[in-house]
Amino acid sequence: MSVLRSGLVLLLVLILAGSGFTDLGAPKSSIEKHPFGLIGSGQIVDLYILTNSRGMEVAITNFGATVVSIKVPDRSGKFDDVVLGFDSPKQYEDSAAHIGATIGRYGNRIAGGKFSLDGQTYTLPKNNGENTLHGGILGFDKKVWAAKEVPSKEGVAVQFRYVSPDGEEGFPGDLTTTVVVTLLNDKDELRIDYFARTDKSTVVNLTNHSYFNLGGQGSGDILATLLQINASKFTPVDATQIPTGELRDVQSTPFDFRKPTALGKRINESDEQLKIGHGYDLNWVIDRKEGSAALMLAAIARDSKSGRVLEVLTTEPGVQLYTGNFLEANVRGKGGASYPPRSAFCLETQHFPDSPNHGNFPSTMLTAGNEFRSTTIFRFSVN
């Protein structure tokens, strides 16, 4: 009788497998929540680990809504972590590099720490020389966000929410920001959806500040990485890294990445813009139809040794390429890894730097009753 029952069970399993109801031995999409550790206030923050059916794994903490790790395979199937990060939240709290974090209320720089809106001038703390950078002294990357798992038909998802009060870091209006991070089930894609609402006119520019090394975090420099950017123009800056307002053609400059080009090929050329940033640290104007906010390909990065490919798609008008020029080798990352200058690159999808002070740039103003929405996808593959 027991043999008959065992046979029936085996037959049922085989039928279900053949019908697509189950895939024996295949990875399952999942979310796990673990304590990550303490920040300076003594508060415990959490780590959410998202895994898809292909084995891709993403870890993200509610401290700064920060991407801690992204593990994807190379062409031989070996998984590596391809973003820089730290082993504890206190290290993120102490770091000034914004590694992996959600940046707000305004990503990138605002000149002189000032802007005017509806006839009123707002003064912000200066944390980058005479300018305000990445939301000020205590931007969104230094906040503990409310987090919870949310349902998604496309994959596994976590929602992060932070309410920034009127006057925080000098910005007007209560701003409620929601970030939904989704790891797709059957694709190696990490999608980040941003939403924001305010009760008073304000400015908003949200982005993610992950540092990528497609060879694996801590594996060396990224100068051989091939990069292609879908942009015919960039926004040159002055000596303090504030845009001049010009939209300059990339033709015949070290900033022409319309064809795949190694990051290190021209990074040390005698160009004023490269000298100002000590390498690449500029905003590119994505080639899109005027007024369009459709999701489109902004950039592709390729690592020939591992075969890993990263595509960045976004609804944003710009993307900031930063080649980690001010990383510090003595700062130890995950597993004690060293992160010297140019050991990673960032592709920060965004509105343009200092937009509130440039009428010819796409507006970053958000008014009461309206919602800010933005989507960026990091798509991984191998070749």
N, C-alpha and C positions, 0 to 999 in steps of 0.2 A: 504493500500500500504506500509506504514511504517512497519507494522508487518511482511509483506511478505519479505521486504528488510532485516529486522533484522534477520529473520529466515534463509535467504540465507547466510548472513554473518556468523551466528553461524555454519551453516552446513559446509561452506568453512573452517572455523577455525578447526572444528573437523576432516575434511578430511586431512588437512595439518598436524595436530597433529598425526593422525594415520599413516601418510606416513613418519613420521620422519623429516618433514621440520621445525617443531617448537616444542618446549617443554615448554608449558605454565607454568610460575612460576619458571622455572629452572634458576640458576645463569648463567650469561653470562661471558665469558672471556673478559677482558678489561684491558686497561692501562689508568691511569689518571696521569697527571703531575701537580704538585703544587709547589709553592715557598716553600723552606724549611727554609730559613733564611740567615743570613749574617755570613761570616767568618771575620777574623780580618782585611783583606784588604778592607772591605766594599762591596765585591762582593756578590751578591745573588746566592745561589746554589739551585738546584731543587731536588724534591723528586718524584720518579716514583713509582706508586702503581700498581702492577700487580695482577690480580685476575683471577682464572681459573673457569671452569664450576662446580667444586666441592666445591667452596667457599674458597679454600686456597688463602691466600693473602701474597704477598711479597712486601716490600717497600725497595727501594734502591736509594741512592743519588749519584749525579755525583761528590760530594766531596769525593775523594778517591775511587770512584766506590764501595761504601760501602753498605753492606746489613744492613739496619736499623731494619727491623722486618720480622719475618716469623710466620704467624698465621696458625696453623693446629689444627684439632680436636683431642680430646682424645676419649677413647672407648665409652663414652656416647654422643659424638657429640659436646662437649663443646670446643670452639676454644680458644687457648691461644697463646701468643707470646713466641716462644721457643728460641730466641736469645737475648743476651745482647745488649744494645745500649743506645743512648742518644736522648733527645728531640730537640736538636739544633745542627747545624753544628759546631758552635763555641766550643761546648763541645768535639766533635770529634777532632777538630783542637788542642785543649789543652791537650787531653789525650795522654799518652804514651803507652797505652795498645793495640793499633792497632785494636780496636774492630770492627769486621765486614768488615774490609777493604780489598781491593786488594793490595797485597804486591809485590813490585818490586823496583828496577830492579832485586834484588836478595833476595829472601825470606830466612830467617834463617841467620846463622852466617858465616862470612868469617874471618879466623884467622889473627890476627894482622893487619886487615884492608889492606891486600896486596894479590895480586895474579899476576902471570905472564902469558902472552899470546903472542904468536908469538915472543918470545924473549924479550918482553918489560914488565917491572914491573909497575903495577898500584897501586897507594896508595889511599885508601878510608878514609873518616872520621870515627873515632872510636866513637861509641855511645853506646857500651856495654862493659865497661871495656876497654881492649886492642883490642877488636874485633869490627867488623861492623855487625850490626843486621838489618835485614829487609829493606835493601836498603839505609841505612845511616840516617843522621839527618833529611832530608826532602825527604823521599821516596815517592813512588807512592800514599801512603795513605794520603799524605798531599797536593796532587795536585787536581786541578779542571779539570775534564775530559770533553771532548766534548761528548754529549749524544744525542741520537735520537731513536725513536721507529723504529724497522725494521720488515719487514714481516717475518712470520714463519708459515709453514704448520702445525707445531706440537703444537703451543701455541702462547702466547704473549711474545714479546722479546724487549729488549732494548740493544742498542750497545753503549759502552763506548770506547773512543779513547784518547790516550795521547801520545804525541811525546816528548821523553826525549832527550835533545840535547847532543851532544858529550861532555864528561867531566863532566856531571851532577853527583854530588856525587862521582866523580872520575872515573866513568865507561866510557870506550871508545865507540865511535860510536853514531850516531843518531839512536835511537831506537823508532820505531813506534809500540805501543802496542794497540791491540784491544781486548776488552772483551765483549762477547755477553752473556747476561743473559736471559734465556728462562724459563718461567713457563709453563709446559705442560698443554694442555687443559683438558684431561680426566684422568690424573694421578697426584698425589701429588708429583711431581718431579721438582726440581729446577736444571737446567743444566747450567753450566758455561763453555763456550768455550773461550780459550785464544789463541791469535795469536800475533806474533811479527816478525818484520823485521828490519834489521840493514844495514847500509852502510859500516860497518867496524867490524871486528871480535870483539865480546864482550861475556859476560856471561849473562845468563838469567835464572831466577828461579822464576816463578810466582805462587801465591797461594791466597786463600781467608782465612781470619783470623776470621771467625765467632766463637763466643763463644756460645755453646749450653747448655740449661737446658731444658730437655724434659718435666719436670714438669711445666714449665713456668718460664720466666725470673723473678728473684727476689723471687723465691719460696723456697729458701734454698740451701743446698749443693747438690752435685751430686755424693756423695760417694756410694749411693745404686744403681746407674746406672750400668746395666750390659753391659760390653763391650766385643766384640770379634774382634780380628784383624787377618787378613789373612797373618800372617808373622811368619816365623820360626827363623828369625834373627833380630837383631837391631844393631845400630851403637853406641857403648859406647863412652863417652866423657871424656875429662880431666877436671881439676878443673875449667877451664874457659868455659866449655860447648862446646868445639871444639872436633869433632870426632877424635879418635885416629887412625882411618883407619881400625880398626878391624870390621869384621862382626861377631858378637857374637851370639851363639845359645841362644834362649830364654828358652830352656829346664831347668827346676829346678831353675828358677829365678822368681822374681816378675814381669817380663816383658813377661811372657807367657800368652797371651790372645787368644790362639788358640781355647779355649773353653770359653763360656760366663762367665765372672768373674766380680764381683762388683769392681768398681774403688777403693773403700775404703778398700778392703780386705787386701791388702798388701802395701798400699801406705806409711805407717809409719814404714815399716820394716827397720832394720839396714843394709841397702845396700848402698854402696858408691855412686852409680848412683842416687839413690833416694835422698840422702843427698845433692848432688851437685845441683840438680834441685828443692829441697824442695818439692819433689813430682814427678809426671810424667812430663817430658819435654824432650822427646827423639824421635828420628827418627826410625821407624820400616821399614824393608826391605820387601816389599810386595812379597809374593810367586807368582812368574810368570816365565814363560819360558824365558831363557836368550835371550835378543834382542827383546822380545815382548813388544809392546806398545798398546796392545788391551785394550779396556775398560773392567775392571773387578772389582769385589767386593773387597774392601780394609778393610772395617770395618762395624760392626753393633752395634748400641747402643740401649738399651731397658730400658724404665722406667716402672717398674711393677705397680706403683700406677696409672698413667694416661693411661697406655697401649700403649703409643706412642713408635714407633720404627723409628730409623734413620739408613738408609743404605747409605754408601758412596762408590761410584764407581768412578774409575779414570783410566786414561792412564799413570799416573805417577808411578815411581818406588818405591816411599816412602810415608810414612804418619807420620806426627809429632803429637803425643798425648801430649797435654798440659792441665793440670788440674787446670789452673787459680791460680797457687800458689802465684802469686804476685799481684793479684787483691786487691783493697783497699776498705774496708767497708765504709770509709768516702766519697768516690766518689759516687755521686748519679746518677743512670741511669734513664731510662724511667719511668715516673710517680713517680719519687722520690725513686725508688727501690734501695736497698742496694746490693752491689756486693762484699761481703767479699771473701777472698781466698777460692778456691775450690767450688765456687758457679756456675761454668760452666766449660765445657771442650771444647777443640779445636781438630779438626781432619784436619790438614793442609796437603793436598796432595801436593807432592813436589819431586824435586830431592834432593839429600842428602845435609845436611849442609856442607859448606866448600869444595864442590866438586872441585872447581878450583885448590885446593891445594892437591888433592888426585887422583892420576892417576888410582887407582883401582875402583873409584866410577864412575857411569854413568856420561858422560860428559854433562856439561851445556853450552858448547861453541856454539855460533851462529855466522855463517859467512855471509858475504854479499851475496845476491842472494838466500839465503835459508830462510825458514819460520819456526819459532817455532810454534808448535801446541800442545795443551793439552786440555783435557776435564775432568771435574769432575761433578758428579751428586749427589745431596742430595735427597734421596728418602724417603718419609714419609709414614707411615702406622700405624695401631693399631692392637693389639692382645689381 
